[in-house]
Amino acid sequence: MKKMILILLAVTMISLLAACSSGTKATEAGGTASAEAPNFTLTDIDGKAHSLSDYAGKKVYVKFWASWCSICLAGLEEVDALTKSDEDFVVLTIVSPGYKNEKETGAFKKWFSGVEEAANTTVLLDEGGKVADEFGVRGYPTSAYIDSDGKLIQTLPGHAGNEQIIEKFASIK
């Protein structure tokens, strides 16, 4: 019986870790790449279209997250502060309604309207997760670092603090 409980506990832990892990097609397991970042055009919460190509010549930080992800929610205030800071990169966040257990668009917008911690954050809606798939997102949160030439430099699974993000961009042209 004790052995069965230990096996069940191990399987549960592996499942939880797998659910929170991520990688990308271009940068599997947090590796680096210099391939062109997949271009996308998504609308934000207010219906305004944003294309990655709109930010040509600028560095871009993209955070993929979900409303059900406790790590993501704990980091919303920090991402909002980064959005308001005077750094040399653009901050975008992407949520994928109807994908990987995310709320449908209407429900997400209603829920997000009450989230004061992210009042300044640009939240793009990736209906059905097409962009998440193109970036190879397998879990939340996932960070993507794009240089000023539009190259996907690195994706990293898990929470990245503002200090870590700023330090990473200091080494990216």
N, C-alpha and C positions, 0 to 999 in steps of 0.2 A: 504494500500500500504506500509506504514511504517513497519507494522508488518511482511509483506511478505519479505521485504528486511532484516529485523533482523533475520528471520528464515533462509533465504538463506545464510546470513553471518555466522550464527552459524553452519549450515551444512558444509559450506566451511571450517571453522576453524577446525571442528572435523575431516574432511577428511584430511586436511593438517597435523594435529597432528598424525593421524593414519598412514599416509604415512611415517612419520619420526620416528615412534616408533618401538621398537623391543623387543623381548624376546627370550628365547630358550626353547626347549622341556625340557632340563635338569634344566634350571634356569629361569623359566618364570618370566617376569617383573623384571629382574635384580637381582633375588634371588641368593642364593648360592647353590652349590652342591658339591659332592665329587665323582661323577661318572667318569668313564674313559672317557676322551675326545675322540670323534669319530676320528679314524685314517683316514688319507687321503693321497693320492699321487696325486699331481698336478704339472703341468709344469709352469715354470715362463715365462716371456716375451721372453726370449732367448731360450726356449725349454728345459731347464734343469729341471729334475724331482726333486721334494722335497716331502718327506713323513714326516708326523708329527713324526713318529717313528725314523726318522733320528736324532731327537733332544732329544732322551731318556736321562734322567738324567739332563736335562736343563729345566728351566722355559721358557715358550713361551707366548708371547703376540701376539694375532691374531686380526687384524683389518679388518672387512668386510666393503667395501666401493663401491661406484659407481661413474662413470665419470659425471653423471648428478646431483649428490648431491652437492649442494653448500657448505654445512657444511663440507663434506668430502674434497672437493677441498681446502677450506680454511685451513684445517688441514694437507695437504700433506707436507708442508715444515717442520712442527713440527714433523711429523712421520719420515721424512727423517733425521732430527737431532737426533732423538731417535735411529734410526738405526745405526748412526755413533758413538753414545756415548758408553762409556765403562761400560755398566750396566751388571748385572748378569742374563739377560734374552735375548732370541732371539726375534726379531721383524719380523713378517710376515704379509703381507697384502693380502687379497683375493678379487678379482673382479670376478663377474659371468656373462661372456658374454652370451647374449641371454636370460637372466633371469631378471625379474623385470625391464624391460625397459632399460637394459644395452645394449650397442652396441654389435654387433657381433664381434668375435675375431679379424678378420682382421682390421675392423674399429677401434676397441679399441687400438690395437697395433700401428696403424698409429697415432691416436690421442695422445697416451701416449708418443710416440717418441719425441714429442714437449714439454713435461712437464718437465722442468728443475728442478722444486721444489722437485722432487722425484727421483733424479738421482741415489741415493744409496739404494733406497727402493726395497725390494724383493716383487714383485707383482706376485702372483700366479693366474692362470686362472682356475676358477671353471666352466667349460662348463655346461651351463644349470642349475646351482645352486644346484647341488646335495649336496655339502659340506655345503652350506648355509642352506639348508633344514635340514641336520643332526644336525647342531648347532642351528636350530630353528630361524634363522634370518628372521625377518619380515620387517625390515627397516634399513636404513643406516644413519650414521655409527653405527656399533655394535662392541663392544670390547669383546674378550674372553680371560680370564686369566687361564693359564694351569700351574700347579705346576710341580716340577721336577720328580714326580712319574707318570705324564701323566694324572692327574685328572683335570677335568674341574672344577675350583674353582668358577668362576662367569662369567656371561655375563652381559654387561651393554649397554643399548641403549644410543645413543647420542654421542657427542664428548667428548673424554677424553683427557685432556691436559697431557703433558709429566710429569709434577710434580705429577699429580694425578696417573698416571700409575706407576711411580717409587715408590711412596708411597704405592700403592697397593701391588706391588711385594715385598716390604720390609717386609710385613706381611705374605708372602707366602713362604713355604719351597721349 
